[in-house]
Amino acid sequence: MTMQSPQEIVDLAIGGWKAQVLFSAKELGVFDTIADQALPAEAIADKCQLEAGACARLLQAATALGLLEYGADGYRCSPAVRATLVEGCEADLSALIMHVYRDVMPLWQKLSDAVREGSNRWKQVTGSEEGHFQNLYSDPEALDTFLGTMHGFNAETAMAVSQAVEWRGDERVLDVGGATAVFGHVLLEHYPGIRVTLLDLPEVCDITQRRIRDEYGKADKIDTQAGDFLTEDLPEGYDVIYLGWVLHDWDPDTQVRLLEKCHKALRPGGRVVATECALAEDGNGPELTTLLSLDMLVSTDGGRESTAEEYRQRFEAAGFPSAEHIEMPVMRDAFVAVKN
Ligand SMILES: C[S@@+](CC[C@H](N)C(=O)[O-])C[C@H]1O[C@@H](n2cnc3c(N)ncnc32)[C@H](O)[C@@H]1O
């Protein structure tokens, strides 16, 4: 929608201030302090060890933004904050908030340079010549928040894929770049006869193995294989290869090479199921997907968002006769391609 008023421009210009109120309230422990009880500003400042006057201003802004509620007993979290940003909440977005704030925003601040040069900003911001995942994973805290972010996004996608895509119920599935294995965990809740192997970088497999055993209790149904899909072939003999938000991390040629590896590894009649956010055919929406595409620009090694037609062409270039585009009621759509 095009903007009509100067106020909309001003609101956009100070959007970063609003986001910073959210990041700071989370980082300073404000939300956890008033998750279950309302407290006056001075008590919150005291518990969070903040300067009282400055804390009061942060609380006022957070209330004006709708993050907090204010009443006779003081400030308390809004229902949305209680549901997503306090310890032990059901739909925890804390990792996402911290990943965006600490790891992503420094790269975004160099967006103009990224657009000038068409490349990510890791070297400019950290001095590192390493790739995106090597940079993220070199810091245990960043690895942790990245995996937490993927975990949150992946659960709703996994639920949608288990419903929108047809499953026999006894497939052997290779989840390439599966991160925290939440896809296999959710799929197995619907189809207990399926077996899943998760392939990811060694740092990720070490953490995910523990999660599969201790959190999901599914060590007999999901195993992990440490590997590098850029430098190694994929293991063979699977009925389905799942690529959840993996293609968009890479440039189009690398996407085709990865799909060729999938084609080689699948048995005849086997399928690739990929989930991605598809851009509108003219590229100018949806808003979140256009922003994700810039996020891929500033952070990854050539990654980008693409239209459904561009994904279909890449499947065909990799040897699949066609790819079906299945729209799903979540952020991502599914692309399903069968090997002849
Ligand atoms: C954007 S995350 C996607 C996570 C998950 N599949 C989802 O649907 O949300 C990409 C995943 O690919 C993994 N990955 C990146 N490069 C890899 C490589 N060369 N070999 C194996 N896994 C890799 C990352 O560790 C990460 O778990």
The ligand as an SDF file (V2000), in Angstrom:
LIG
                    3D

 27 29  0  0  0  0  0  0  0  0999 V2000
   17.6800  -21.2200    7.9190 C   0  0  0  0  0  0  0  0  0  0  0  0
   18.0880  -22.6770    8.8120 S   0  0  0  0  0  0  0  0  0  0  0  0
   16.6490  -23.6640    8.5120 C   0  0  0  0  0  0  0  0  0  0  0  0
   16.2490  -24.4830    9.7020 C   0  0  0  0  0  0  0  0  0  0  0  0
   15.0230  -25.3660    9.5360 C   0  0  0  0  0  0  0  0  0  0  0  0
   15.1780  -26.3350    8.4690 N   0  0  0  0  0  0  0  0  0  0  0  0
   13.7350  -24.5940    9.3320 C   0  0  0  0  0  0  0  0  0  0  0  0
   12.8990  -25.0320    8.5290 O   0  0  0  0  0  0  0  0  0  0  0  0
   13.5150  -23.5700   10.0000 O   0  0  0  0  0  0  0  0  0  0  0  0
   19.3000  -23.4360    7.7730 C   0  0  0  0  0  0  0  0  0  0  0  0
   19.9360  -24.6740    8.3610 C   0  0  0  0  0  0  0  0  0  0  0  0
   20.8890  -25.1690    7.4100 O   0  0  0  0  0  0  0  0  0  0  0  0
   22.0500  -25.5910    8.1260 C   0  0  0  0  0  0  0  0  0  0  0  0
   23.2260  -25.5250    7.2260 N   0  0  0  0  0  0  0  0  0  0  0  0
   23.8140  -24.4110    6.7400 C   0  0  0  0  0  0  0  0  0  0  0  0
   24.8450  -24.7350    5.9500 N   0  0  0  0  0  0  0  0  0  0  0  0
   24.9240  -26.0900    5.9510 C   0  0  0  0  0  0  0  0  0  0  0  0
   25.7780  -27.0110    5.3030 C   0  0  0  0  0  0  0  0  0  0  0  0
   26.7630  -26.5860    4.4940 N   0  0  0  0  0  0  0  0  0  0  0  0
   25.5760  -28.3320    5.4970 N   0  0  0  0  0  0  0  0  0  0  0  0
   24.5800  -28.7600    6.3390 C   0  0  0  0  0  0  0  0  0  0  0  0
   23.7190  -27.9080    6.9610 N   0  0  0  0  0  0  0  0  0  0  0  0
   23.8950  -26.5880    6.7690 C   0  0  0  0  0  0  0  0  0  0  0  0
   22.1400  -24.6030    9.2620 C   0  0  0  0  0  0  0  0  0  0  0  0
   22.9540  -25.0830   10.3220 O   0  0  0  0  0  0  0  0  0  0  0  0
   20.6800  -24.4290    9.6510 C   0  0  0  0  0  0  0  0  0  0  0  0
   20.2820  -25.3820   10.6020 O   0  0  0  0  0  0  0  0  0  0  0  0
  1  2  1  0
  2  3  1  0
  2 10  1  0
  3  4  1  0
  4  5  1  0
  5  6  1  0
  5  7  1  0
  7  8  2  0
  7  9  1  0
 10 11  1  0
 11 12  1  0
 11 26  1  0
 12 13  1  0
 13 14  1  0
 13 24  1  0
 14 15  1  0
 14 23  1  0
 15 16  2  0
 16 17  1  0
 17 18  1  0
 17 23  2  0
 18 19  1  0
 18 20  2  0
 20 21  1  0
 21 22  2  0
 22 23  1  0
 24 25  1  0
 24 26  1  0
 26 27  1  0
M  CHG  2   2   1   9  -1
M  END
$$$$
